[in-house]
């Protein structure tokens, strides 16, 4: 009889442990995801559903709703999105957020927010140091790694790789503000201006810009492209004399067909210009040299290419 009781006890324990395992298995499936601020963000839910779970992302959600972007982030995608925490908005200039939330400023708010989206599904391990990626608003985000930390522009990633069914969320500690332009020679060069429009803004690039006009390249460098152009400052022409016949070749020796950012210029790389001249690059920790000319301003993105300002003619 005692032996029979032992058998029943063992059988009962097996049933209990099996039930516990069954419950644990299904609970694990139910909470599948990443815990952020005490809530579970699940790969079975879309980006907006996951963002909506965290009270620490409420300001971002309010802004996305005001710009009518929640529908976009509930669509198929995929998108990679960088979402600032509430506190990040406190570091914006005073009154900036309130101003952007006004109905007449929604286009500017949309521009700010879409600077936080990338089309495609990226994970932290794919975002290498020095990488640049285009955003939905046609600007670029740059990525860097310091030790184990990942940064997008100057914002630190607090929570990476939050998978959603239509993309990936990264939670960051700062708001990403689109580049308002680069000041060169007293003028602000912006992304929505063409190469020639940007060059005409600078008071120290007048000689090269005048040559472009005199040789009939203005229309091409306003509309065609993309081009990468290396523009010498006016002081580079102090001891340089060019004949009229040589001027067009001179200009074309400073132009590459295609859009190249500084990350494409590694030590020893060579590119061939529109004129057929070879440009070679030397890259160190502080400077980029192209044919022994130092690049003074790099990655000036224009609507039809990229401008580099150099200290000598090539």
C-alpha positions in Angstrom: 0.0 0.0 0.0 2.8 2.3 0.9 4.5 1.5 -2.4 1.3 2.5 -4.2 1.1 5.8 -2.4 4.7 6.6 -3.4 3.8 6.0 -7.0 0.8 8.3 -6.8 2.9 11.0 -5.2 5.6 10.8 -7.9 2.9 10.9 -10.6 1.4 13.9 -8.9 4.7 15.7 -8.8 5.3 15.0 -12.5 1.9 16.5 -13.3 2.6 19.6 -11.2 6.0 20.2 -12.7 4.6 19.7 -16.2 1.9 22.2 -15.5 4.4 24.7 -14.2 6.5 24.3 -17.3 3.5 24.7 -19.6 2.5 27.9 -17.8 6.0 29.3 -17.8 6.3 28.5 -21.5 3.2 30.3 -22.5 4.0 33.2 -20.1 7.3 33.6 -21.8 5.7 33.8 -25.2 3.2 36.3 -23.9 5.9 38.7 -22.6 8.2 38.2 -25.6 10.0 41.5 -26.2 12.2 44.1 -24.5 11.5 45.7 -21.2 11.8 49.5 -21.3 10.8 51.7 -18.4 8.9 48.9 -16.8 6.8 47.9 -19.9 7.3 45.2 -22.5 7.7 46.4 -26.1 6.8 43.5 -28.4 7.9 42.6 -31.9 4.3 41.7 -32.5 3.2 45.3 -32.3 3.9 48.3 -34.5 6.2 51.2 -33.7 3.4 53.5 -32.4 1.8 50.8 -30.3 5.2 50.2 -28.6 6.0 53.9 -28.1 2.5 54.4 -26.7 3.3 52.0 -23.8 6.0 54.1 -22.2 5.2 57.2 -20.3 8.8 58.4 -20.8 8.1 58.8 -24.6 4.8 60.8 -24.3 6.2 64.1 -25.7 7.5 62.3 -28.8 4.1 60.7 -29.3 2.3 64.0 -28.9 4.6 65.6 -31.5 4.2 62.6 -33.9 0.4 62.9 -33.6 0.4 66.7 -34.1 2.4 66.2 -37.4 0.0 63.4 -38.5 2.9 60.9 -38.6 1.4 58.1 -36.5 -0.3 56.6 -39.5 3.1 56.4 -41.3 4.6 54.6 -38.3 1.8 52.1 -38.2 2.2 51.3 -41.9 4.2 48.4 -43.4 7.6 50.1 -43.3 10.1 49.0 -42.3 11.4 52.1 -40.6 14.3 52.6 -38.1 13.3 55.4 -35.8 15.2 57.3 -33.1 12.7 58.3 -30.3 13.9 61.0 -27.7 12.8 60.6 -24.1 10.6 63.3 -22.6 13.6 65.0 -20.8 15.4 65.5 -24.1 12.8 68.1 -25.2 13.8 70.2 -22.1 17.2 70.9 -23.8 15.7 72.5 -26.9 15.7 76.3 -27.0 13.0 77.7 -24.8 9.7 77.9 -26.5 10.8 75.9 -29.6 8.6 72.9 -29.1 5.5 75.0 -28.3 6.2 77.0 -31.4 6.5 73.9 -33.6 3.2 72.5 -32.3 1.3 75.5 -33.6 -0.8 74.6 -36.7 1.0 77.1 -39.0 4.4 75.5 -38.1 3.5 71.9 -38.7 5.6 71.6 -41.8 8.7 72.6 -39.7 7.7 70.0 -37.0 7.3 67.4 -39.7 10.8 68.2 -41.0 12.2 67.9 -37.4 10.5 64.6 -36.7 11.2 62.9 -40.1 14.9 63.7 -39.4 14.5 60.9 -36.8 13.4 58.2 -39.4 15.4 56.0 -41.7 13.7 53.8 -44.3 14.8 50.3 -43.7 15.4 48.0 -40.7 18.8 48.6 -39.0 20.2 47.1 -35.8 22.9 48.6 -33.6 25.5 46.1 -34.8 25.0 47.4 -38.4 25.5 51.0 -37.5 29.3 51.2 -37.7 31.5 54.0 -36.5 31.6 56.8 -39.0 28.5 55.6 -41.0 26.1 58.1 -42.4 22.5 57.3 -43.5 19.9 59.4 -45.2 16.7 60.2 -43.3 13.2 60.5 -44.6 13.6 64.3 -44.8 16.6 63.8 -47.1 19.3 64.8 -44.6 21.8 62.6 -43.0 22.5 61.1 -39.6 26.0 60.2 -38.6 26.8 57.3 -36.2 29.7 56.9 -33.9 30.8 54.4 -31.2 32.7 55.3 -28.0 33.4 52.1 -26.1 30.2 50.2 -25.8 28.0 53.3 -26.4 26.4 54.1 -29.7 25.7 57.7 -30.7 23.5 59.1 -33.5 24.8 62.6 -34.2 25.4 63.8 -30.6 22.6 61.8 -29.0 23.4 58.7 -27.0 21.3 55.6 -27.6 19.8 54.5 -24.3 17.8 51.4 -25.6 18.8 49.9 -29.0 17.2 47.2 -31.2 13.6 47.4 -29.9 12.0 45.2 -32.6 8.5 46.1 -33.8 6.5 44.4 -36.5 7.2 47.3 -38.9 10.7 48.3 -37.9 13.1 49.0 -35.1 13.1 51.6 -32.3 16.1 53.2 -30.7 15.5 55.4 -27.7 17.8 58.3 -27.4 18.7 61.0 -24.9 18.5 64.1 -27.2 16.3 65.5 -29.9 18.0 65.4 -33.3 17.9 68.8 -34.9 18.3 69.0 -38.7 21.4 70.8 -40.0 20.4 74.5 -40.6 23.5 74.9 -42.9 27.2 75.6 -42.9 28.5 79.1 -42.7 31.3 79.7 -45.3 32.6 83.2 -46.2 29.7 84.9 -44.4 27.0 82.9 -46.2 25.0 80.0 -45.0 25.1 77.0 -47.4 22.0 74.8 -47.1 20.9 71.4 -48.3 18.0 72.7 -50.3 20.2 75.1 -52.4 22.1 73.9 -55.6 25.9 73.9 -55.8 26.0 77.2 -57.6 23.4 78.8 -55.3 25.5 77.8 -52.3 28.8 79.0 -53.8 27.3 82.4 -54.6 26.5 82.9 -50.9 30.2 82.9 -49.9 32.3 86.1 -50.2 35.6 84.2 -50.3 34.7 81.9 -53.3 34.1 84.6 -55.9 36.9 83.8 -58.3 35.9 80.2 -58.8 32.2 81.1 -59.0 32.9 83.8 -61.6 34.8 81.2 -63.7 31.8 78.8 -63.5 29.6 81.6 -64.9 32.0 82.7 -67.6 32.5 79.1 -68.9 28.7 78.4 -69.1 28.7 75.8 -66.3 26.3 77.6 -64.1 23.1 75.9 -65.5 24.6 72.4 -65.3 25.8 72.9 -61.7 22.4 74.3 -60.8 20.3 71.4 -62.0 22.2 68.3 -63.1 24.3 66.0 -61.0 25.0 64.8 -58.5 28.5 66.2 -58.5 31.2 66.5 -55.9 33.1 69.7 -56.3 36.3 71.0 -54.7 36.3 74.8 -54.6 39.5 76.8 -53.9 39.2 79.9 -51.8 40.0 83.3 -53.4 43.4 83.5 -51.8 44.4 80.3 -53.7 44.4 82.3 -56.9 47.0 84.9 -55.8 49.9 83.4 -57.7 47.8 81.5 -60.3 47.4 82.7 -63.9 45.0 80.9 -66.3 44.4 81.5 -69.9 40.9 81.6 -71.3 41.5 78.3 -73.2 42.6 76.5 -70.1 39.8 77.7 -67.8 37.2 75.0 -68.6 39.7 72.2 -68.1 40.8 73.8 -64.8 37.2 73.9 -63.5 36.5 70.3 -64.6 39.6 69.1 -62.8 37.9 70.1 -59.6 34.6 68.2 -60.3 33.8 64.6 -59.7 30.7 63.0 -61.2 28.7 61.5 -58.3 28.1 62.3 -54.7 30.9 61.5 -52.4 31.1 62.2 -48.6 34.3 62.5 -46.6 33.9 58.9 -45.4 34.5 57.8 -49.0 37.9 59.4 -49.0 40.3 57.0 -47.3 44.1 57.2 -47.2 45.4 56.4 -50.7 42.0 56.4 -52.6 42.0 57.9 -56.0 39.2 59.4 -58.1 39.1 60.7 -61.7 37.6 64.1 -62.4 35.4 65.3 -65.2 38.6 66.6 -66.9 40.3 63.2 -66.6 42.7 64.2 -63.9 43.4 61.8 -61.0 42.7 63.1 -57.5 44.5 61.2 -54.6 43.6 61.6 -51.0 45.7 61.5 -47.8 43.7 61.1 -44.6 44.9 61.5 -41.0 43.2 62.2 -37.7 43.0 65.9 -38.3 43.0 66.6 -42.1 41.9 65.4 -45.5 44.3 66.4 -48.3 43.4 66.1 -51.9 46.4 66.5 -54.3 48.2 68.3 -51.4 45.4 70.8 -50.9 43.9 70.8 -47.5 40.1 70.5 -47.2 38.9 73.4 -45.1 35.2 72.6 -45.1 33.9 69.2 -45.9 30.5 67.5 -46.6 28.6 70.7 -47.6 25.6 68.9 -48.9 23.6 70.7 -51.7 20.5 69.7 -53.5 22.6 68.3 -56.4 25.8 67.2 -54.8 28.5 67.9 -52.3 30.9 70.9 -51.9 34.4 70.8 -50.4 36.3 74.0 -49.8 40.1 73.7 -50.3 43.0 76.0 -49.6 44.8 75.5 -53.0 43.8 74.9 -56.5 44.1 71.3 -57.6 
